[in-house]
Amino acid sequence: MYLRHLIYLRLVIEQGSFAAAAEMAGVSQPAVSHAMKQLQQQFTAPLLVRSGRRYVPTDLALQLASEVASLEQRMDALATVSPPRADRDVLRIGLTPSAALVCGPILYDGWCSGHPRRRLELTSADEGGLLAGLQRRAFDLVVAPKPRGFVPRGVACRRLYQLSPLVYARRAHPAVGAQTLEALQGMAWACVGPSVRGPVDVLTEAYRVRRLKPPRVVVSCPDYASMLNLVAGTDLLAVVPHPALIGEAGKRVTPLRLRESLPLYEMWVFMPTGSDQRTRPIVERLANLGAASQAA
């Protein structure tokens, strides 16, 4: 059970719908729906009951929402305590797993090279958590997909590069010759979780727009390496957002040559408005990476 799932539950209760809750959280509606499904699996009793266009919370949901609201208040109180003076030699960057692989060398070279006292702290989390952390000034920069139609207050951003997710399977998978998503209906999928945007929701969205039954995600993995290792030895399918994530697994897995592409999404760098001078060279290096990727 993840705190962010409980926060989404509180927003659904307050707003009355997944769409309104997603808008308040700055994430996609499928992200909230996915989180609610994951949360419901932890309980035998229902959390939400549909009434017309609104979701009515059960007593259990109200109790959970009350507990998470209390926890949020305590966390906010802790955040108001004067933190120790920030170490100017430490750069804290939050980023998704694929961004860590693509941008990691550039970040290290841009920050640490030639500066032996400097340290780089890279943290991976779900995209909503990364942006929330940036707003709390837990990060100096964040590299993540941009929530649709939403930019948090006090945050500036620049586009970096586009991601083209692909479906992967083991090389001898029975569906390795499939050309459509419809041909993959009923098959089991693995994903990296938790995620509020990215591969899980890209897949769900692709099925939804084609009016197909939602994909059956049966395994949630801690990282892409473990997911790909699992895919390589089973009949599970998985979506991988960037080829840099494949690594050694490329000898055992292969992308499916589907005629229809999955929804594309973009990677952005986010920073507090009025960021200090020390982060600007890093942002420029990342922007140059994006320009080179687009030119290629």
C-alpha angles and dihedrals in degrees: 000000000000127000091228091059089055091048090053089051090054090050092049089052092048096043100035097225142058091238094055091044091051091051091051092048094044094237136108123279092240087056091059091043091051091048092050091051091050091048094047090056088066092062135053093206119071120258100196132027121200115238111176107302095340134077115231114207121229122225089263092055092048090051091050092047090051091051094049091047089054090048092049090052091052091048091049089051090053090049091057091059108104106260122218115272110282115254105241090204092062122079114196115203127178117202144155120262094257092047089051090059096043099040103027097092092046092049092049094047093045096049110025105028109106092003108090094181095055124099130196120213113197117189127184124204140138113300096250090052091050094054092044088052090051090053089051088050090243086131133040092207137007127203110198144117114291116248108243113264093349136101116173116242113265093023129111124195144190129200115245114174144330124255121216107195118210133195114242132197137168112280094251095044114140090234097047090114095050115129102186138045088235088065089058096055114131094020121126122251137201124209142177112251158248095028131159094184136008132055100359093052094038087059093044091049092049091054093044096054089051090049092240126145112272114270116263106243106190103165130046111195130199095231144358095260093059091042093052092046088054092047091049092058102038142039092261119126125213142184117234116192099200133025090227087074094062099073116153090351087076088085091061106031133053136194116250113243097231119178090217119060125222117246112285122228136184135238117225137183114231127198137168112269110261092025116189123261095257094070098046097081089051092051090050091051090051091048090052089053089054092049091050091048091051092048090051 
